[in-house]
Amino acid sequence: MGDLTELSNLLKLLADPTRLSIFNLLMGGVHCNCEISEKIDIPANLISHHLKVLTKAGLITSFRKENDARWIYYCPEPEKVAALRTHLDEFLNENRIADREPNCPPCKKLNNPECKE
């Protein structure tokens, strides 16, 4: 299984409702800051903060068009999205759920009838 610290950090980052909304919007295609602000009804300066956090985590990337560099466009980073999906698939794989009995002292030492032998 992958690194749980990395998965934990990404899940914490996406647990913020605004960042999750932005990331969800970007999964639907490239957007600029002003479009994001308009679609999720949050001021552009707050959007910029969340975009910076998502960019630093590697979940999104930005670019400018050669013919008009005034605007910055944002989109998901496909490799990072694929890695996150892989981590989640591994972590949430139902085959990991083991059929086992606890090996705790009440079962070991007291021969507790509620514990299977």
N, C-alpha and C positions, 0 to 999 in steps of 0.2 A: 504494500500500500504506500502511496505517496507521502510527502511531508505534511503532517498534520498542522504544523505551525504556519506554513504557507497557506494552507486551506483556511485555517482559522482567521488569518489576517485578511484574506480576500472576502470571506463571509462577513467579517466585522465591517469592512469597507462598504460592502453592498447592502448591509443591514440598514444603512441610513436611507430613509424613504426618498429623499431628494436624489441621492446618487443612484439608487435603484431605478427611479423614474428616468433619469438621464440615460443610464445605461440601456434601459429597455427601449427608449426612443432611438438611440443610436444603433441598436440591433436591427432596426428597421431601415437603416440607411444613413448616409452622411448628412450632417446638419452643421450649421454655424451657430455660434453663441446666441445670436439674436433670435433665430428660429427656435432654439431650445427654450429660451426665456419665454417666448410667446406661447409655446405649446404647453409648458407646464406651469405657466403663470408665476414665475419667480424672477426677481430682479436680476439683470445681467451680471452684476458684480458678484452675487451669490452663486450664480451658475459658473462663473469663472473659477471660483474657489473649488467647487466640486469637480470641475473638469481637470483642474490641476492635480487633485488627489487621485482621480481615476487614471490620469496620464502617468503620474509618478508610480502607480502600482502596475503599470504596463497593460492595463485593460483596454485603454483607448490610445489612439495616436492622432496627431494633428498634421495638417499640411496647408499650404497656400497654393493657389493656382498661379501659374507662371504669368499669365496675361493680366492678372489683377491681384496683387499681393496684399490688398487692404483687408481681406477677410481670411479668418482662420476657420478651417473646416475640421470636424471631428468625426471619427469612426472607430468601431471596435477593432482591436488587434486580434486577427483571426487565430494566431498561434496561441496567444494567452487564453482566449476564449476556449479553444480546444483543450488546452491543458486543464483549465478549471473544470470543464465538463468531464474530463477523464478522472480527475480527483474526486468529483462528486459521484460519478458512476461507481468508482471503486469503494468509496466510503459508504454509499447507500445501497450497495449490492446485497440483496436479501439472502444470498447464499452465505454471507458472513455470519448470519444468525445461527449460532451453534446450539445444539440440543445437549445441554450439560447440566449437571447438578453442582451446586456450590460446594466448595471444599473448605468451608468455614468451620471453626471449632465446635459449634453446637451439633453439627452433623457428624464430625469426626470423633469427638470425644464422648458425647452423651448418647450416641446411638438414637438420636431423635427419631421417633416413628414417622414424622412428617417428611423426613429426608429419605429419598430412595437409596437403596443399597445397590 
